[in-house]
Amino acid sequence: MASRIFLDNAATTPIDPLVMEAMLPYFTEFYGNPSSIHAHGRKVKSALETARKTIAGLLNTSPAEIFFTSGGTEADNTAICSSIDTFGLKHAVTSKLEHHAVLHTLEHLQKTGKIELSFVDIDTDGKISLDSLIAILESKPRSLVSLMHGNNEIANLLNLKEAGEICKKYDAIFHSDTVQTMGHYVHDLQSLPVDFIVGSAHKFHGPKGVGFLYINAASKISPFIHGGAQERNMRGGTENIYGIVGLAKALQLAYEGMESHENHIKALKQRMILGLQERIPGVAFNGLSSDVQNSLYTVLNVSFPAHPNNEMLLFNLDIDGISCSGGSACSSGTDIGSHVLGAIGTDPEKANVRFSFSKYTTEAEIDRTLEVLSGVFQSKEVA
């Protein structure tokens, strides 16, 4: 039986064997608590701080500005909730395209009366209107702005530098969910005008359950999780040492191979776009995901033409050994439709599928997927 094809890398990525190799000693030999002052603890504390220094070096910032978390969701929540509390902010700005880690958090704060919430304008391609952001901040300058760098569903990219400069002009606090772009693009924090960005290891071939939050030293916030002095009194709880070691190793490998991985994945994405256009008349692409050079290169969101098999398309692909997603996969097991595709007015009668790629994806896997899809849309029988 042929091995399964994994095209859901925006949801998670397979762990790199070199990452696993780096983590293993911290499951077995080096098991001390990093808060302990004895030799076992000091050895692990050293690994913790080495990992922090590695990540800071890759992002061109200070280790004192990197705080480890359980992943991107906790990092986003910390940045949003703690900045609103610390700075006494009464207004926030976001888009209807954000990941639920951001959108639901801000909507909760709005419902509980902590903030007013404004949404920037977007067009039918999902492009963020920075003119709209300016107009909002002109009337409510001291706000929290949360806009993601790379959209996990439609692959649109935000110009972080331009958005950050606008926020700086209006004395706004700028948080960007960079989960999808971390490890795939260079983030030079000496030149980016951001207050908070985040990373999650499992999006770039690291382990699940570990991430980090960058907090600009000029935007120091109060803790989000209490109960211990870990992370320089910013996050209570014993650190996930093996996860943190794996995170640092994964990000290091991502930076070392970034150019070759990008070229490889872009070629696969272009191959899939051309193959779909040749084989399936009426196929279209959501957002800017088909603009290979100017979108998040790991993601392609496809809108298939009306067909009797549309409702069963993901199921049929799964049966044929192909794993992909109908939208954001972070709420797996639900079938409530994509809020992102809804926000840009995508036709709900069409089957919309997100294919996402990694450095391990092959041409043969793309070709096999195209073959299966071609068979589905040539058939008139309902599966």
C-alpha positions as CSV (number, residue, x, y, z in Angstrom):
1,M,0.0,0.0,0.0
2,A,1.3,3.4,-0.9
3,S,2.3,5.7,2.0
4,R,-0.1,8.5,2.9
5,I,0.4,12.0,1.5
6,F,0.4,14.8,4.1
7,L,-0.6,18.2,2.6
8,D,-1.8,19.8,5.9
9,N,1.5,21.4,7.0
10,A,-0.2,24.7,8.0
11,A,-1.9,22.6,10.8
12,T,1.3,20.9,11.9
13,T,4.6,19.7,10.4
14,P,6.4,16.4,10.9
15,I,9.3,16.7,13.3
16,D,12.8,16.9,11.9
17,P,14.9,13.9,13.0
18,L,17.7,16.3,14.0
19,V,15.2,18.0,16.3
20,M,14.3,14.7,17.9
21,E,18.0,13.9,18.3
22,A,18.6,17.2,20.1
23,M,15.6,16.6,22.4
24,L,16.2,13.0,23.5
25,P,18.9,13.6,26.1
26,Y,16.5,15.9,28.0
27,F,14.0,13.1,28.3
28,T,16.6,10.7,29.8
29,E,19.9,12.0,30.9
30,F,19.3,15.6,31.8
31,Y,16.1,15.6,33.8
32,G,16.7,18.2,36.5
33,N,14.3,21.0,37.2
34,P,15.8,24.3,35.8
35,S,14.7,26.1,38.9
36,S,16.8,23.9,41.1
37,I,20.2,25.2,42.2
38,H,22.0,21.8,42.3
39,A,24.1,20.4,39.5
40,H,21.2,18.5,37.8
41,G,19.1,21.7,37.7
42,R,22.0,23.9,36.6
43,K,22.7,21.6,33.6
44,V,19.1,22.0,32.4
45,K,19.0,25.7,33.2
46,S,22.0,26.1,30.9
47,A,20.2,24.3,28.1
48,L,17.2,26.5,28.6
49,E,19.2,29.7,28.4
50,T,21.2,28.5,25.4
51,A,18.0,27.8,23.6
52,R,16.7,31.3,24.4
53,K,20.0,32.8,23.2
54,T,19.8,30.8,19.9
55,I,16.3,32.0,19.2
56,A,17.2,35.6,20.0
57,G,20.2,35.5,17.8
58,L,18.2,34.2,14.8
59,L,15.6,37.0,15.3
60,N,18.3,39.6,15.9
61,T,17.1,40.6,19.4
62,S,18.0,40.2,23.0
63,P,17.5,36.9,24.9
64,A,15.7,39.0,27.6
65,E,12.9,39.7,25.1
66,I,12.1,36.0,24.4
67,F,9.6,34.2,26.7
68,F,8.7,30.5,26.3
69,T,5.0,29.4,26.2
70,S,3.0,26.3,25.5
71,G,2.5,27.5,21.9
72,G,1.1,30.3,19.7
73,T,-2.3,30.4,21.3
74,E,-0.9,31.1,24.7
75,A,1.6,33.6,23.3
76,D,-1.2,35.5,21.5
77,N,-3.4,35.5,24.5
78,T,-0.6,36.8,26.7
79,A,0.3,39.6,24.3
80,I,-3.3,40.7,23.9
81,C,-4.7,40.4,27.5
82,S,-1.6,41.5,29.3
83,S,-1.0,44.6,27.1
84,I,-4.6,45.7,27.5
85,D,-4.3,45.3,31.3
86,T,-0.8,46.8,31.6
87,F,-1.3,49.8,29.5
88,G,-5.0,50.4,30.3
89,L,-6.0,50.2,26.7
90,K,-9.7,50.6,26.0
91,H,-9.8,50.0,22.2
92,A,-8.4,47.3,19.9
93,V,-8.2,46.9,16.1
94,T,-8.0,43.6,14.2
95,S,-9.4,42.0,11.1
96,K,-12.1,39.3,10.6
97,L,-9.4,37.1,9.0
98,E,-7.4,36.5,12.2
99,H,-6.8,33.1,13.8
100,H,-9.3,32.3,16.5
101,A,-6.5,32.6,19.1
102,V,-6.6,36.3,18.4
103,L,-10.2,36.9,17.2
104,H,-11.9,34.9,20.0
105,T,-9.7,36.5,22.6
106,L,-10.5,40.1,21.5
107,E,-14.2,39.3,21.1
108,H,-14.3,37.9,24.6
109,L,-12.7,41.1,25.9
110,Q,-15.2,43.1,24.0
111,K,-18.1,41.1,25.4
112,T,-16.9,41.5,29.0
113,G,-16.7,45.3,28.5
114,K,-12.9,45.6,28.7
115,I,-12.5,47.1,25.2
116,E,-14.2,48.4,22.2
117,L,-13.3,46.5,19.1
118,S,-12.9,47.8,15.5
119,F,-12.2,45.8,12.3
120,V,-10.1,47.0,9.4
121,D,-11.6,46.9,5.9
122,I,-10.7,43.9,3.7
123,D,-11.4,43.3,0.0
124,T,-12.7,40.1,-1.7
125,D,-9.1,38.9,-2.0
126,G,-8.7,39.3,1.8
127,K,-6.2,42.2,1.4
128,I,-6.0,44.4,4.6
129,S,-6.7,48.1,4.0
130,L,-3.9,50.0,5.8
131,D,-5.8,53.2,4.9
132,S,-8.6,51.8,7.0
133,L,-6.2,51.2,9.8
134,I,-5.0,54.8,9.6
135,A,-8.6,56.1,9.6
136,I,-9.4,54.1,12.8
137,L,-6.2,55.1,14.6
138,E,-6.8,58.7,13.8
139,S,-9.9,58.7,15.9
140,K,-8.6,56.2,18.5
141,P,-4.8,56.5,18.5
142,R,-3.8,54.7,21.7
143,S,-5.1,51.2,20.8
144,L,-3.9,47.6,20.5
145,V,-3.5,46.6,16.9
146,S,-3.4,42.8,16.2
147,L,-2.9,41.8,12.6
148,M,-1.4,38.5,11.5
149,H,1.7,38.3,9.2
150,G,0.7,35.4,7.1
151,N,-2.9,34.1,6.9
152,N,-3.1,30.4,7.7
153,E,-6.0,29.8,5.3
154,I,-5.7,32.1,2.3
155,A,-1.9,32.8,2.5
156,N,-2.2,36.6,2.3
157,L,0.9,38.4,3.7
158,L,0.8,41.7,5.6
159,N,3.7,44.2,5.3
160,L,4.7,44.1,8.9
161,K,7.1,47.1,8.6
162,E,4.4,49.3,7.0
163,A,1.8,48.3,9.5
164,G,4.2,48.8,12.4
165,E,5.2,52.2,11.3
166,I,1.5,53.2,11.2
167,C,1.0,51.9,14.7
168,K,4.1,53.8,15.9
169,K,2.9,57.0,14.4
170,Y,-0.4,56.8,16.4
171,D,1.2,55.5,19.6
172,A,-0.6,52.1,19.2
173,I,0.7,48.8,20.5
174,F,1.3,46.4,17.6
175,H,1.0,42.6,18.0
176,S,1.3,40.3,15.1
177,D,0.5,36.6,15.0
178,T,3.5,35.3,13.1
179,V,2.9,31.6,13.7
180,Q,2.6,30.7,10.0
181,T,5.6,32.7,8.9
182,M,8.0,32.0,11.8
183,G,10.8,29.7,10.4
184,H,9.7,30.4,6.8
185,Y,10.7,34.1,6.6
186,V,13.4,36.2,8.2
187,H,12.2,38.3,11.2
188,D,14.8,40.9,12.0
189,L,13.5,42.5,15.2
190,Q,16.0,45.3,15.1
191,S,14.3,46.6,12.0
192,L,10.7,45.6,12.6
193,P,8.5,48.1,14.5
194,V,6.5,45.5,16.5
195,D,5.8,45.1,20.1
196,F,4.9,41.4,20.1
197,I,5.4,38.5,17.7
198,V,4.9,34.8,18.4
199,G,6.2,31.4,17.3
200,S,5.0,27.8,17.6
201,A,7.6,25.0,17.1
202,H,5.3,22.5,15.4
203,K,4.8,24.8,12.5
204,F,8.4,24.5,11.5
205,H,9.3,20.8,12.2
206,G,9.6,21.1,15.9
207,P,7.6,19.5,18.7
208,K,4.0,20.3,19.6
209,G,3.1,22.1,22.8
210,V,5.9,24.7,22.9
211,G,6.3,28.2,21.5
212,F,7.5,31.6,22.4
213,L,6.5,35.3,22.7
214,Y,8.7,38.2,21.8
215,I,8.1,41.2,24.0
216,N,9.8,44.4,23.0
217,A,11.7,45.7,26.0
218,A,9.9,49.1,25.5
219,S,6.6,47.4,25.9
220,K,7.0,45.4,29.1
221,I,3.8,43.8,30.2
222,S,2.5,42.2,33.4
223,P,2.4,38.3,33.7
224,F,-0.5,36.3,32.2
225,I,0.2,33.1,34.1
226,H,1.0,33.4,37.8
227,G,2.3,30.9,40.3
228,G,6.1,30.8,39.9
229,A,9.1,32.9,39.1
230,Q,10.0,31.1,35.9
231,E,10.7,33.1,32.7
232,R,12.0,36.0,34.7
233,N,8.7,36.2,36.7
234,M,6.7,36.4,33.5
235,R,5.2,32.9,33.2
236,G,4.7,30.6,36.2
237,G,5.2,26.9,35.7
238,T,8.1,24.6,35.1
239,E,9.5,25.0,31.6
240,N,9.0,22.4,28.9
241,I,12.8,21.8,28.6
242,Y,12.8,19.1,25.9
243,G,10.3,21.1,23.9
244,I,12.3,24.3,24.2
245,V,15.5,22.6,23.2
246,G,13.6,21.2,20.2
247,L,12.1,24.6,19.4
248,A,15.5,26.2,19.3
249,K,16.9,23.4,17.1
250,A,14.0,23.5,14.7
251,L,14.2,27.3,14.3
252,Q,18.0,27.0,13.7
253,L,17.5,24.4,11.0
254,A,14.7,26.5,9.5
255,Y,17.0,29.5,9.2
256,E,19.9,27.4,7.8
257,G,17.8,25.9,5.1
258,M,15.3,28.7,4.5
259,E,16.3,29.7,1.0
260,S,16.4,26.1,-0.3
261,H,13.2,25.2,1.4
262,E,11.4,28.2,0.0
263,N,12.6,27.5,-3.5
264,H,11.6,23.8,-3.2
265,I,8.1,24.6,-1.8
266,K,7.4,27.4,-4.3
267,A,8.2,25.1,-7.2
268,L,5.7,22.5,-5.8
269,K,3.0,25.1,-5.3
270,Q,3.4,26.3,-8.8
271,R,3.3,22.7,-10.1
272,M,0.0,22.2,-8.3
273,I,-1.5,25.4,-9.5
274,L,-0.7,24.6,-13.1
275,G,-1.8,21.0,-12.7
276,L,-5.1,22.0,-11.3
277,Q,-5.7,24.6,-14.0
278,E,-4.9,22.0,-16.7
279,R,-7.0,19.2,-15.3
280,I,-10.1,20.9,-13.7
281,P,-11.9,23.5,-15.7
282,G,-13.4,26.2,-13.5
283,V,-10.9,25.8,-10.6
284,A,-10.1,29.0,-8.8
285,F,-8.0,30.1,-5.8
286,N,-9.0,31.9,-2.6
287,G,-7.3,35.0,-1.4
288,L,-3.9,35.7,-2.9
289,S,-2.7,32.1,-2.4
290,S,-2.1,31.5,-6.1
291,D,0.3,34.4,-6.3
292,V,3.3,32.2,-5.6
293,Q,5.9,35.0,-5.2
294,N,3.7,37.3,-3.0
295,S,1.8,35.0,-0.7
296,L,2.6,32.6,2.1
297,Y,4.4,30.1,0.0
298,T,3.4,27.1,2.1
299,V,-0.3,27.4,1.6
300,L,-2.6,27.1,-1.4
301,N,-6.4,27.5,-1.0
302,V,-8.4,26.0,-3.8
303,S,-12.0,26.6,-4.8
304,F,-13.3,23.7,-6.9
305,P,-16.2,24.0,-9.3
306,A,-19.7,22.8,-8.4
307,H,-19.8,19.0,-8.5
308,P,-22.0,16.2,-6.9
309,N,-18.9,15.0,-5.0
310,N,-18.1,18.4,-3.4
311,E,-19.6,17.6,0.0
312,M,-17.5,14.4,0.2
313,L,-14.3,15.8,-1.3
314,L,-12.2,15.9,1.9
315,F,-13.5,12.4,2.8
316,N,-12.7,11.0,-0.6
317,L,-9.2,12.5,-0.5
318,D,-8.6,11.0,2.9
319,I,-9.8,7.6,1.7
320,D,-7.3,7.9,-1.2
321,G,-4.5,8.6,1.3
322,I,-4.3,12.4,1.1
323,S,-4.5,14.5,4.2
324,C,-5.5,18.1,3.7
325,S,-7.9,20.6,5.2
326,G,-11.1,22.4,4.4
327,G,-9.9,25.5,6.3
328,S,-8.2,26.2,9.5
329,A,-7.4,22.9,11.2
330,C,-6.8,24.2,14.7
331,S,-10.5,23.4,15.6
332,S,-10.2,19.9,14.1
333,G,-13.3,17.7,14.2
334,T,-15.7,20.5,13.5
335,D,-17.5,21.3,10.3
336,I,-18.8,24.8,10.9
337,G,-17.2,26.4,7.9
338,S,-14.2,28.8,7.7
339,H,-14.7,32.3,9.1
340,V,-11.9,33.5,6.8
341,L,-13.6,32.2,3.7
342,G,-16.9,33.6,4.9
343,A,-15.4,37.0,5.5
344,I,-14.2,37.3,1.9
345,G,-17.5,36.1,0.5
346,T,-16.3,32.7,-0.9
347,D,-19.2,30.7,-2.6
348,P,-20.3,28.2,0.1
349,E,-21.6,25.9,-2.6
350,K,-18.1,25.2,-3.9
351,A,-15.6,22.9,-2.2
352,N,-12.8,24.9,-0.7
353,V,-9.7,23.0,0.2
354,R,-6.4,24.1,1.8
355,F,-3.3,22.3,0.6
356,S,-0.2,23.2,2.6
357,F,3.4,22.0,1.9
358,S,6.7,21.5,3.7
359,K,10.3,20.8,2.9
360,Y,9.4,17.1,3.0
361,T,6.7,17.3,0.3
362,T,7.7,15.8,-3.0
363,E,6.8,16.3,-6.7
364,A,5.5,12.7,-6.8
365,E,3.0,13.5,-4.0
366,I,1.8,16.6,-5.8
367,D,1.3,14.5,-9.0
368,R,-0.6,11.8,-7.2
369,T,-2.9,14.4,-5.6
370,L,-3.6,15.9,-9.0
371,E,-4.3,12.5,-10.4
372,V,-6.8,11.8,-7.5
373,L,-8.5,15.2,-7.9
374,S,-8.8,14.8,-11.6
375,G,-10.5,11.5,-11.1
376,V,-13.0,13.0,-8.7
377,F,-14.0,15.8,-10.9
378,Q,-14.2,13.7,-14.1
379,S,-16.6,11.4,-12.4
380,K,-20.3,12.3,-12.4
381,E,-21.2,9.7,-9.8
382,V,-21.8,10.7,-6.2
383,A,-19.3,9.0,-3.9
